[in-house]
Amino acid sequence: MCGIVGLIGNKDAAPLLVDALRRLEYRGYDSAGLATLVNGSIERRRAEGKIVNLDACTRAQPIGGTVGIAHTRWATHGVPVERNAHPHTDGRVAVVHNGIIENFAELRAEMEAQGRVFQSDTDSEVVVHLISSYWTDECGPVEAVKKALARLEGAFALGIIFAGEHDLMIGARLGSPLAIGYGDGEMFLGSDAMALAPMTNRLSYLEEGDWAVLRRGGVEIFDRAGQPVQRPVQVSALSAAVIGKGGFRHFMLKEIYEQPQVLGDTLHSMFNPVERTLTLPEIPFDLSAVKRVTIVACGTSFYAGSVARYWFESLARVPVDIDVASEFRYREPVMEPGGLALFISQSGETADTLAALRYCKAQGQHIVSLVNVTESSMARESDAILQTLAGPEIGVASTKAFTTQLMVLACFAVALGRARGVLSAAEEDRLSAALVEVPARASEVLNHDERIREIAEEVMHARDVLYLGRGSSYPIALEGALKLKEISYIHAEGYAAGEMKHGPIALIDEKVPVVVIAPHDSLFEKTASNVQEVVARGGKVVFFSDEHGVKKMGQNAVFTISLPTVDPFVAPILYAIPVQLLAYHIAVLKGTDVDQPRNLAKSVTVE
């Protein structure tokens, strides 16, 4: 959600800024803009819509300068039109902002009472006028920013430049991530390492309340109290090379096809093939003493956690609570000290999940975060980190991040069961062997791509689609429905198959495709019974099962896909892939923006 990039150096800033914004497109946005310093004055270009529009604008109206800030905006306050695009400026100060200024109405009224004129409907513009009002002959720009920050309430990351100040840029963060990049005689500012990848791999991450004064020769970082602090410089493994589509039509398809590799990478980070044992990263508390697990996540990550609930309770025999992060802390849950709170987020910056983490920390919980970005806020605030090795995920609709989350959670469930003494060595061997097979079986699933595309040609005309599953396949049905909604804009719902008779069956007719997730496990016969109920009412069944399941029920389905036969334990990981491909092909056939679907953001950094 929104993206910031800034640079202060000796090269022409505009093309570098536009290029960096392209690397932030994965976050989701609806307008973009940049501002530079030219002969002491602030020059600005903004455009509604995609980066290509801003690029065309800067080519038609070239903009010079070696100091600049840029932004991709996802609308919160104010509609997505050019006047609301960032940067905002009054001619003296230019600002880009991620997050929400909660007290902006009060501050705006104060600024307007001083005679200041606002040009946008955003909360962000108030930051410009507040800083400008403090910047006087007696109070320089750095001190003006310090005073302004003390008055802002909410969540924000800021990038700020000043007219006439060619060796000054200021960044600040509270609740939204911001990184500082180090170069040779130049400095950078970015929402994440992805934005800065081609320019530098030496980064430091601002902590809560930090603000930074950047000059060509280096940076001074201050904490919320205004005291100088040092933040460690890290070397990022990201590079510009990892961001390409690699010959695929869309990032989403590339990332679906990367799953065998990244599942293997993630498994191998925890599995010793010689001893055939799973080894977790260092956990600074006793897993055997864990009496309850609380899982908190949003969206696709929530569905990964929902699968994990089945695994933790069945394999580790530990009770599990699971909540969507946006609701969790508002019910003020009572938490017994010493419990394990597990947070799942691809970015590690999801605002709701991060707030829930802090609530649990205050409740005396052990904090474990499952993230794809180890430098993220959630990772830094956790007792232990479980990392997915998915690599950068550019497509907004999560694919490889989801399956690698499942892989880590499966390994964690086995390790937790072992630590609690409820999983025998023989059972651990069986489960470990099943996990080892997953990357190869995932490759086999991808062989059905063309057949799934053919199915998509029929399903794409539907107005509504239902997804059904039982047990650990139920969250995969929910995830399949979410994927279809996200990128094709077809209404879809996922249901526990046994709930069909309790209402949803009223929706079934010959125009409603029903996608059934049904590995041949202990619950298969019950799911098969539900399929018969759908068929009896004219529903068109798309049946995902294995050889045994298709042989038993295939004649009742309009379309079938026979997936590899695997241990039921790992089936959710594999069955996620065909529902991703189905959603992808339907979206492509409908002509939607697959990688950047409307209204969505990759990293939701405001509530």
C-alpha positions as CSV (number, residue, x, y, z in Angstrom):
1,M,0.0,0.0,0.0
2,C,1.6,3.2,-1.2
3,G,5.3,3.4,-1.9
4,I,8.0,6.0,-1.2
5,V,11.4,6.5,-2.8
6,G,13.8,9.4,-2.5
7,L,17.4,10.2,-3.5
8,I,19.9,12.9,-2.9
9,G,23.0,12.5,-5.2
10,N,24.7,13.7,-8.3
11,K,22.7,11.9,-11.1
12,D,19.6,13.0,-12.9
13,A,16.9,12.1,-10.4
14,A,13.7,11.7,-12.4
15,P,14.4,8.6,-14.5
16,L,15.8,6.9,-11.4
17,L,12.7,7.7,-9.4
18,V,10.3,6.5,-12.1
19,D,12.3,3.3,-12.4
20,A,12.2,2.8,-8.6
21,L,8.4,3.4,-8.6
22,R,8.0,0.5,-11.1
23,R,9.6,-1.8,-8.5
24,L,7.0,-0.6,-6.0
25,E,4.0,-1.4,-8.3
26,Y,3.5,-4.7,-6.5
27,R,2.3,-2.8,-3.5
28,G,-0.9,-1.6,-5.3
29,Y,-1.6,2.0,-6.2
30,D,-3.9,4.3,-8.2
31,S,-1.8,7.3,-8.9
32,A,1.9,8.3,-8.9
33,G,4.1,11.4,-8.8
34,L,7.5,12.9,-8.2
35,A,9.1,16.1,-7.2
36,T,12.7,17.4,-7.6
37,L,14.7,20.4,-6.8
38,V,15.6,22.5,-9.9
39,N,17.7,25.7,-9.3
40,G,16.4,25.9,-5.8
41,S,12.7,25.5,-6.7
42,I,10.4,22.5,-6.3
43,E,9.3,21.0,-9.6
44,R,6.6,18.4,-9.7
45,R,4.9,15.9,-12.0
46,R,1.9,13.7,-11.1
47,A,-0.4,11.4,-13.0
48,E,-3.6,9.4,-12.3
49,G,-3.4,5.7,-13.0
50,K,-0.3,3.6,-13.8
51,I,3.4,4.5,-13.7
52,V,3.4,4.5,-17.5
53,N,1.3,7.7,-17.3
54,L,3.8,9.4,-15.1
55,D,6.6,8.3,-17.3
56,A,4.8,9.8,-20.3
57,C,4.3,13.0,-18.4
58,T,8.0,13.3,-17.5
59,R,9.0,12.7,-21.1
60,A,6.5,15.3,-22.4
61,Q,7.6,17.7,-19.7
62,P,11.2,16.9,-18.7
63,I,12.2,17.6,-15.1
64,G,15.8,18.0,-14.0
65,G,17.4,17.9,-10.6
66,T,19.5,15.5,-8.6
67,V,17.4,15.6,-5.4
68,G,13.9,14.2,-5.5
69,I,11.1,12.2,-3.9
70,A,8.5,10.0,-5.5
71,H,5.4,8.1,-4.6
72,T,2.8,5.5,-5.6
73,R,-0.6,6.3,-3.9
74,W,-3.4,3.9,-2.9
75,A,-6.3,6.2,-2.1
76,T,-7.5,6.5,1.5
77,H,-8.5,10.2,2.0
78,G,-9.7,11.6,-1.3
79,V,-10.5,10.0,-4.6
80,P,-7.7,8.8,-6.9
81,V,-7.3,11.8,-9.1
82,E,-4.2,13.9,-10.0
83,R,-4.8,16.7,-7.4
84,N,-4.7,14.0,-4.6
85,A,-1.6,12.3,-5.9
86,H,1.7,12.8,-4.1
87,P,4.0,14.6,-3.7
88,H,2.1,17.5,-2.1
89,T,3.8,20.9,-1.9
90,D,3.2,24.6,-1.1
91,G,6.2,25.6,-3.1
92,R,8.5,25.6,-0.1
93,V,8.1,22.0,1.2
94,A,7.3,18.8,-0.7
95,V,6.1,15.7,1.0
96,V,5.3,12.1,0.2
97,H,3.4,10.1,2.8
98,N,2.3,6.6,3.5
99,G,-0.2,5.9,6.2
100,I,-3.0,8.0,7.8
101,I,-2.7,11.2,9.8
102,E,-5.5,10.7,12.3
103,N,-5.7,14.2,13.6
104,F,-5.5,15.8,10.1
105,A,-8.9,17.5,10.4
106,E,-7.9,19.4,13.5
107,L,-4.5,20.4,12.0
108,R,-6.1,21.4,8.7
109,A,-8.6,23.7,10.4
110,E,-5.7,25.3,12.3
111,M,-3.7,25.8,9.0
112,E,-6.7,27.2,7.2
113,A,-7.2,29.6,10.0
114,Q,-3.7,30.9,9.3
115,G,-4.7,31.6,5.7
116,R,-3.1,28.5,4.2
117,V,-4.8,27.1,1.1
118,F,-5.2,23.4,0.5
119,Q,-5.1,22.0,-3.0
120,S,-6.1,18.4,-2.3
121,D,-8.7,16.3,-0.3
122,T,-6.0,14.2,1.4
123,D,-4.9,14.0,5.0
124,S,-1.2,14.1,3.8
125,E,-1.2,17.7,2.6
126,V,-1.5,18.9,6.2
127,V,2.0,17.7,6.8
128,V,3.3,20.2,4.1
129,H,1.6,23.2,5.7
130,L,2.5,22.2,9.2
131,I,6.2,22.0,8.4
132,S,6.1,25.1,6.3
133,S,4.4,27.1,9.1
134,Y,7.2,26.2,11.5
135,W,10.0,27.0,8.9
136,T,11.1,30.6,9.6
137,D,14.3,32.5,9.6
138,E,14.8,31.6,13.3
139,C,13.7,27.9,12.8
140,G,15.4,26.0,10.0
141,P,13.9,23.1,8.1
142,V,15.2,20.4,10.3
143,E,13.9,21.9,13.5
144,A,10.6,22.7,11.7
145,V,10.2,19.0,10.9
146,K,11.0,18.0,14.4
147,K,8.2,20.3,15.7
148,A,5.8,19.1,13.1
149,L,6.4,15.4,13.9
150,A,5.6,16.0,17.5
151,R,2.1,17.0,16.5
152,L,1.2,14.2,14.1
153,E,-1.0,11.4,15.3
154,G,-1.5,8.2,13.4
155,A,0.7,6.0,11.2
156,F,3.1,7.5,8.7
157,A,6.3,7.2,6.7
158,L,7.4,10.5,5.2
159,G,9.9,11.7,2.7
160,I,10.5,15.5,2.7
161,I,12.5,18.0,0.5
162,F,12.8,21.7,0.8
163,A,13.1,24.5,-1.7
164,G,16.7,25.9,-1.8
165,E,18.1,23.0,0.2
166,H,20.0,20.9,-2.3
167,D,21.8,18.8,0.3
168,L,18.9,17.9,2.5
169,M,16.2,15.3,2.7
170,I,14.3,14.1,5.7
171,G,12.6,10.8,6.3
172,A,10.4,9.8,9.3
173,R,8.5,6.7,10.3
174,L,5.8,5.8,12.8
175,G,3.8,2.7,12.1
176,S,4.8,2.5,8.4
177,P,8.2,1.0,7.2
178,L,11.0,3.2,5.9
179,A,14.6,2.2,4.9
180,I,17.7,4.4,4.4
181,G,20.0,3.4,1.5
182,Y,23.7,4.2,1.6
183,G,25.7,5.0,-1.6
184,D,29.0,6.7,-2.6
185,G,28.3,10.4,-2.3
186,E,24.6,9.8,-2.4
187,M,21.8,8.6,-0.1
188,F,18.5,7.0,-0.7
189,L,15.1,6.6,1.0
190,G,12.6,3.8,0.3
191,S,9.6,2.0,1.6
192,D,11.5,-1.3,1.2
193,A,14.6,-2.8,-0.2
194,M,12.8,-3.6,-3.5
195,A,12.6,0.1,-4.4
196,L,16.3,0.6,-3.8
197,A,17.7,-2.7,-5.2
198,P,19.5,-1.5,-8.3
199,M,20.9,1.6,-6.5
200,T,22.2,0.2,-3.3
201,N,22.2,-3.0,-1.2
202,R,23.4,-1.3,2.0
203,L,20.4,-0.4,4.1
204,S,19.3,0.5,7.6
205,Y,15.7,0.4,8.8
206,L,14.2,3.1,10.8
207,E,12.5,2.0,14.0
208,E,9.3,3.3,15.5
209,G,9.4,7.1,16.0
210,D,12.7,7.5,14.2
211,W,13.4,10.4,11.8
212,A,16.5,10.8,9.7
213,V,18.3,13.8,8.1
214,L,20.0,12.7,4.9
215,R,22.8,14.5,3.1
216,R,25.1,13.4,0.3
217,G,27.7,12.5,2.8
218,G,25.6,10.4,5.1
219,V,22.7,10.4,7.5
220,E,21.9,11.4,11.1
221,I,19.1,9.4,12.7
222,F,17.1,10.5,15.8
223,D,14.6,8.7,17.9
224,R,11.2,9.9,19.0
225,A,12.8,11.9,21.8
226,G,15.1,13.7,19.4
227,Q,18.2,11.9,20.6
228,P,20.8,10.7,18.1
229,V,20.8,6.9,17.5
230,Q,22.6,4.4,15.4
231,R,20.7,1.8,13.3
232,P,22.7,-1.1,12.0
233,V,23.5,-1.2,8.3
234,Q,22.5,-4.4,6.6
235,V,23.3,-5.9,3.2
236,S,20.2,-6.8,1.3
237,A,20.2,-9.9,-0.9
238,L,17.7,-8.3,-3.3
239,S,18.9,-7.2,-6.7
240,A,17.2,-5.8,-9.8
241,A,17.6,-9.2,-11.5
242,V,15.0,-10.9,-9.3
243,I,12.3,-8.5,-10.4
244,G,11.9,-9.6,-14.0
245,K,9.1,-11.7,-15.4
246,G,11.5,-14.3,-16.7
247,G,9.6,-14.8,-20.0
248,F,6.2,-15.3,-18.3
249,R,3.2,-13.1,-19.3
250,H,2.5,-12.0,-15.8
251,F,4.4,-12.0,-12.4
252,M,1.6,-14.1,-11.0
253,L,2.1,-16.9,-13.4
254,K,5.9,-16.7,-12.9
255,E,5.4,-17.0,-9.2
256,I,3.0,-19.9,-9.5
257,Y,5.7,-21.7,-11.5
258,E,8.4,-20.9,-9.0
259,Q,6.6,-22.9,-6.3
260,P,8.4,-26.2,-6.7
261,Q,11.7,-24.4,-6.3
262,V,10.8,-22.1,-3.4
263,L,9.0,-24.9,-1.6
264,G,12.2,-26.9,-1.8
265,D,14.3,-24.0,-0.7
266,T,12.0,-23.4,2.3
267,L,11.9,-27.1,3.3
268,H,15.7,-27.5,3.0
269,S,16.2,-24.5,5.4
270,M,14.6,-26.7,8.1
271,F,15.2,-30.3,7.0
272,N,18.3,-32.3,7.5
273,P,18.3,-34.8,4.6
274,V,21.0,-37.0,6.2
275,E,19.4,-37.4,9.6
276,R,15.9,-36.9,8.1
277,T,15.0,-34.5,10.9
278,L,13.3,-31.1,11.0
279,T,15.2,-28.4,12.8
280,L,13.5,-25.0,13.6
281,P,15.4,-21.8,13.9
282,E,16.4,-20.9,17.4
283,I,13.3,-20.6,19.6
284,P,14.2,-18.8,22.9
285,F,11.5,-20.5,25.0
286,D,10.4,-24.1,25.7
287,L,8.0,-25.4,23.1
288,S,7.1,-28.3,25.3
289,A,5.6,-25.9,27.8
290,V,3.2,-24.2,25.3
291,K,-0.4,-24.8,26.4
292,R,-2.2,-22.7,23.8
293,V,-1.4,-21.2,20.4
294,T,-3.0,-18.0,19.1
295,I,-2.7,-17.5,15.4
296,V,-3.3,-14.0,13.9
297,A,-3.2,-13.0,10.3
298,C,-5.1,-11.3,7.4
299,G,-6.4,-12.5,4.0
300,T,-4.4,-15.3,2.4
301,S,-2.1,-15.5,5.4
302,F,-5.2,-16.1,7.6
303,Y,-6.1,-19.1,5.4
304,A,-2.6,-20.5,5.9
305,G,-3.1,-20.1,9.6
306,S,-6.5,-21.9,9.3
307,V,-4.8,-24.9,7.8
308,A,-2.1,-24.8,10.5
309,R,-4.9,-25.0,13.1
310,Y,-5.8,-28.4,11.9
311,W,-2.2,-29.5,11.9
312,F,-1.3,-28.1,15.3
313,E,-4.3,-29.6,17.0
314,S,-4.1,-33.0,15.4
315,L,-0.3,-33.5,15.4
316,A,0.8,-31.5,18.5
317,R,-2.4,-31.8,20.5
318,V,-2.4,-28.2,21.5
319,P,-5.5,-26.0,21.5
320,V,-5.4,-23.2,18.9
321,D,-7.3,-19.9,18.6
322,I,-7.2,-18.1,15.3
323,D,-8.4,-14.6,14.5
324,V,-8.3,-12.1,11.6
325,A,-5.9,-9.4,12.7
326,S,-8.3,-6.5,12.1
327,E,-10.8,-7.9,14.7
328,F,-8.4,-9.5,17.2
329,R,-7.5,-6.8,19.7
330,Y,-10.8,-5.1,19.6
331,R,-12.4,-8.0,21.5
332,E,-9.7,-7.6,24.1
333,P,-9.0,-11.4,24.4
334,V,-7.9,-12.8,27.7
335,M,-4.5,-14.4,27.2
336,E,-2.8,-16.7,29.8
337,P,0.9,-15.6,30.2
338,G,3.3,-17.9,28.5
339,G,1.1,-18.8,25.5
340,L,2.5,-18.8,22.0
341,A,1.2,-16.1,19.6
342,L,2.0,-16.8,16.0
343,F,1.7,-14.0,13.4
344,I,1.7,-14.6,9.7
345,S,2.4,-11.9,7.1
346,Q,4.3,-12.0,3.7
347,S,5.6,-8.5,4.1
348,G,5.9,-8.4,7.9
349,E,4.5,-4.9,7.8
350,T,0.7,-5.6,7.8
351,A,-0.6,-2.9,10.1
352,D,-3.5,-4.9,11.7
353,T,-1.2,-7.9,12.3
354,L,1.6,-5.7,13.8
355,A,-0.8,-4.0,16.2
356,A,-2.1,-7.5,17.3
357,L,1.5,-8.6,17.8
358,R,2.1,-5.7,20.2
359,Y,-1.1,-6.5,22.1
360,C,0.0,-10.0,22.6
361,K,3.4,-8.9,23.7
362,A,1.8,-6.8,26.3
363,Q,-0.2,-9.8,27.4
364,G,3.0,-11.8,28.1
365,Q,2.8,-14.1,25.1
366,H,5.8,-15.6,23.4
367,I,5.9,-14.0,19.9
368,V,6.8,-15.9,16.8
369,S,6.4,-14.3,13.3
370,L,6.2,-16.2,10.0
371,V,7.4,-13.7,7.4
372,N,9.0,-13.5,4.0
373,V,11.0,-10.4,4.9
374,T,13.4,-10.8,7.9
375,E,14.1,-7.1,8.0
376,S,10.4,-6.3,8.5
377,S,8.9,-4.6,11.6
378,M,7.1,-7.8,12.7
379,A,10.4,-9.8,12.5
380,R,12.3,-7.2,14.5
381,E,9.7,-7.2,17.3
382,S,9.4,-11.0,17.6
383,D,11.1,-13.4,20.0
384,A,11.6,-15.8,17.1
385,I,11.3,-15.7,13.3
386,L,10.1,-18.4,10.9
387,Q,11.1,-17.4,7.4
388,T,9.6,-18.4,4.1
389,L,12.2,-18.5,1.3
390,A,9.7,-17.4,-1.4
391,G,11.8,-14.5,-2.7
392,P,10.1,-11.3,-3.8
393,E,6.4,-11.7,-4.6
394,I,5.4,-9.0,-7.0
395,G,1.9,-10.1,-8.0
396,V,-0.6,-8.6,-5.5
397,A,-2.5,-11.9,-5.3
398,S,-0.4,-14.1,-3.1
399,T,0.7,-17.5,-4.6
400,K,4.2,-18.8,-3.7
401,A,4.1,-16.8,-0.4
402,F,1.0,-18.8,0.6
403,T,2.4,-22.3,-0.2
404,T,5.7,-21.6,1.5
405,Q,3.8,-20.4,4.5
406,L,2.0,-23.7,4.5
407,M,5.4,-25.5,4.2
408,V,6.8,-23.7,7.2
409,L,3.7,-24.2,9.3
410,A,3.7,-27.9,8.5
411,C,7.3,-28.2,9.6
412,F,6.5,-26.2,12.8
413,A,3.5,-28.5,13.5
414,V,5.8,-31.6,13.4
415,A,8.4,-29.9,15.5
416,L,5.8,-28.8,18.0
417,G,4.3,-32.3,18.2
418,R,7.8,-33.7,18.8
419,A,8.6,-31.1,21.5
420,R,5.3,-31.9,23.3
421,G,6.0,-35.6,23.2
422,V,2.8,-36.5,21.4
423,L,4.4,-37.5,18.1
424,S,6.2,-40.8,17.8
425,A,9.5,-41.1,15.9
426,A,7.8,-43.3,13.3
427,E,5.0,-40.7,12.8
428,E,7.6,-37.9,12.4
429,D,9.4,-40.0,9.8
430,R,6.2,-40.5,7.8
431,L,5.3,-36.8,7.9
432,S,8.9,-35.7,7.1
433,A,8.9,-38.1,4.1
434,A,5.6,-36.6,2.9
435,L,7.1,-33.1,3.1
436,V,10.2,-34.1,1.1
437,E,7.9,-35.2,-1.7
438,V,6.1,-31.9,-2.0
439,P,8.4,-30.0,-4.4
440,A,8.4,-32.8,-7.0
441,R,4.7,-33.3,-6.7
442,A,4.1,-29.6,-7.1
443,S,6.0,-29.8,-10.4
444,E,3.5,-32.5,-11.5
445,V,0.6,-30.3,-10.6
446,L,1.8,-27.7,-13.0
447,N,1.5,-30.2,-15.8
448,H,-2.3,-29.7,-15.6
449,D,-1.9,-26.0,-16.6
450,E,-3.3,-26.3,-20.1
451,R,-6.3,-28.4,-18.9
452,I,-7.1,-25.9,-16.2
453,R,-7.0,-23.2,-18.8
454,E,-9.7,-25.2,-20.8
455,I,-11.8,-25.4,-17.6
456,A,-11.4,-21.6,-17.2
457,E,-12.9,-21.0,-20.6
458,E,-16.1,-22.4,-19.3
459,V,-16.1,-21.1,-15.7
460,M,-15.2,-17.5,-16.8
461,H,-18.8,-16.8,-17.9
462,A,-20.3,-17.5,-14.4
463,R,-21.6,-14.7,-12.2
464,D,-21.1,-16.8,-9.0
465,V,-18.8,-19.6,-8.1
466,L,-18.8,-21.8,-5.0
467,Y,-15.8,-23.6,-3.5
468,L,-16.2,-26.6,-1.2
469,G,-13.7,-28.5,1.0
470,R,-13.6,-30.4,4.3
471,G,-11.0,-30.6,7.0
472,S,-7.8,-29.0,6.0
473,S,-9.2,-28.6,2.5
474,Y,-11.8,-26.1,3.7
475,P,-9.3,-23.2,4.0
476,I,-8.0,-24.1,0.5
477,A,-11.6,-23.6,-0.7
478,L,-11.7,-20.3,1.0
479,E,-8.4,-19.3,-0.5
480,G,-9.5,-20.4,-4.0
481,A,-12.6,-18.3,-3.7
482,L,-10.5,-15.3,-2.6
483,K,-8.1,-15.7,-5.5
484,L,-11.0,-15.7,-8.0
485,K,-12.6,-12.6,-6.4
486,E,-9.2,-10.8,-6.2
487,I,-8.2,-11.0,-9.9
488,S,-11.2,-11.9,-12.0
489,Y,-13.8,-9.9,-10.0
490,I,-16.3,-12.8,-10.2
491,H,-18.2,-13.3,-7.0
492,A,-17.0,-16.5,-5.2
493,E,-17.5,-18.0,-1.8
494,G,-15.8,-20.9,0.0
495,Y,-17.7,-23.2,2.3
496,A,-17.1,-26.2,4.5
497,A,-18.7,-28.9,2.4
498,G,-20.8,-30.1,5.3
499,E,-22.4,-26.7,5.5
500,M,-24.0,-26.8,2.1
501,K,-27.3,-28.1,3.5
502,H,-27.4,-25.3,6.0
503,G,-28.1,-22.6,3.4
504,P,-25.7,-22.3,0.5
505,I,-27.4,-25.2,-1.4
506,A,-30.2,-22.8,-2.2
507,L,-27.8,-21.1,-4.6
508,I,-27.1,-24.2,-6.7
509,D,-28.4,-24.3,-10.3
510,E,-27.0,-25.1,-13.7
511,K,-25.4,-21.7,-13.9
512,V,-23.3,-22.0,-10.8
513,P,-19.9,-23.8,-11.0
514,V,-18.9,-25.6,-7.8
515,V,-15.2,-26.2,-7.3
516,V,-14.6,-29.1,-5.0
517,I,-11.3,-29.7,-3.2
518,A,-11.3,-33.4,-2.4
519,P,-8.1,-35.4,-1.8
520,H,-8.8,-39.0,-1.1
521,D,-8.5,-38.8,2.7
522,S,-10.6,-39.9,5.7
523,L,-13.2,-37.3,4.9
524,F,-13.5,-38.1,1.2
525,E,-16.7,-40.1,1.4
526,K,-18.5,-37.3,3.2
527,T,-17.3,-34.7,0.6
528,A,-18.5,-37.1,-2.1
529,S,-21.9,-37.2,-0.6
530,N,-22.0,-33.4,-0.8
531,V,-21.0,-33.5,-4.4
532,Q,-24.0,-35.8,-5.1
533,E,-26.2,-33.2,-3.6
534,V,-24.8,-30.5,-5.9
535,V,-25.1,-32.7,-9.0
536,A,-28.8,-33.5,-8.1
537,R,-29.6,-29.8,-8.3
538,G,-27.9,-29.2,-11.6
539,G,-24.6,-27.7,-10.3
540,K,-21.6,-27.9,-12.6
541,V,-18.9,-29.6,-10.5
542,V,-15.1,-28.9,-11.1
543,F,-13.5,-31.8,-9.1
544,F,-9.9,-31.6,-7.9
545,S,-8.9,-35.0,-6.4
546,D,-6.3,-37.7,-6.9
547,E,-6.5,-40.9,-9.0
548,H,-8.6,-42.7,-6.4
549,G,-11.0,-39.8,-5.9
550,V,-11.5,-39.1,-9.6
551,K,-12.1,-42.8,-10.2
552,K,-14.9,-42.9,-7.6
553,M,-16.5,-39.5,-8.4
554,G,-15.3,-38.3,-11.7
555,Q,-18.5,-39.4,-13.6
556,N,-20.5,-36.9,-11.5
557,A,-18.3,-33.9,-12.4
558,V,-18.3,-31.8,-15.5
559,F,-14.6,-31.3,-15.2
560,T,-12.0,-33.3,-13.3
561,I,-8.3,-32.8,-12.5
562,S,-6.4,-35.8,-11.2
563,L,-3.6,-34.6,-8.9
564,P,-0.7,-36.6,-7.5
565,T,-1.5,-39.0,-4.7
566,V,0.1,-37.8,-1.5
567,D,-0.1,-38.1,2.2
568,P,-3.3,-36.2,3.3
569,F,-1.0,-34.1,5.6
570,V,0.6,-32.2,2.7
571,A,-2.4,-32.2,0.4
572,P,-3.4,-28.6,1.3
573,I,0.0,-27.4,-0.1
574,L,-0.5,-29.1,-3.5
575,Y,-4.2,-28.4,-3.8
576,A,-3.6,-24.6,-3.5
577,I,-1.8,-24.6,-6.9
578,P,-4.7,-25.6,-9.2
579,V,-7.0,-23.1,-7.6
580,Q,-4.4,-20.5,-8.2
581,L,-4.1,-21.5,-11.9
582,L,-7.9,-21.6,-12.3
583,A,-8.2,-18.0,-11.0
584,Y,-5.3,-16.9,-13.1
585,H,-6.6,-18.2,-16.4
586,I,-10.1,-16.9,-15.8
587,A,-8.7,-13.5,-15.1
588,V,-6.5,-13.5,-18.2
589,L,-9.5,-14.6,-20.3
590,K,-11.6,-11.8,-18.9
591,G,-8.8,-9.3,-19.6
592,T,-8.4,-8.0,-16.0
593,D,-5.1,-6.6,-14.6
594,V,-3.8,-9.9,-13.1
595,D,-0.7,-8.5,-11.3
596,Q,-2.3,-5.3,-10.0
597,P,-6.0,-5.9,-9.5
598,R,-8.2,-2.9,-8.9
599,N,-8.5,-1.5,-5.4
600,L,-6.0,-4.0,-3.9
601,A,-2.6,-3.4,-2.3
602,K,0.2,-5.9,-1.7
603,S,1.2,-4.6,1.8
604,V,-1.7,-3.1,3.8
605,T,0.1,-0.7,6.1
606,V,-2.9,1.2,7.4
607,E,-6.0,-0.2,9.2
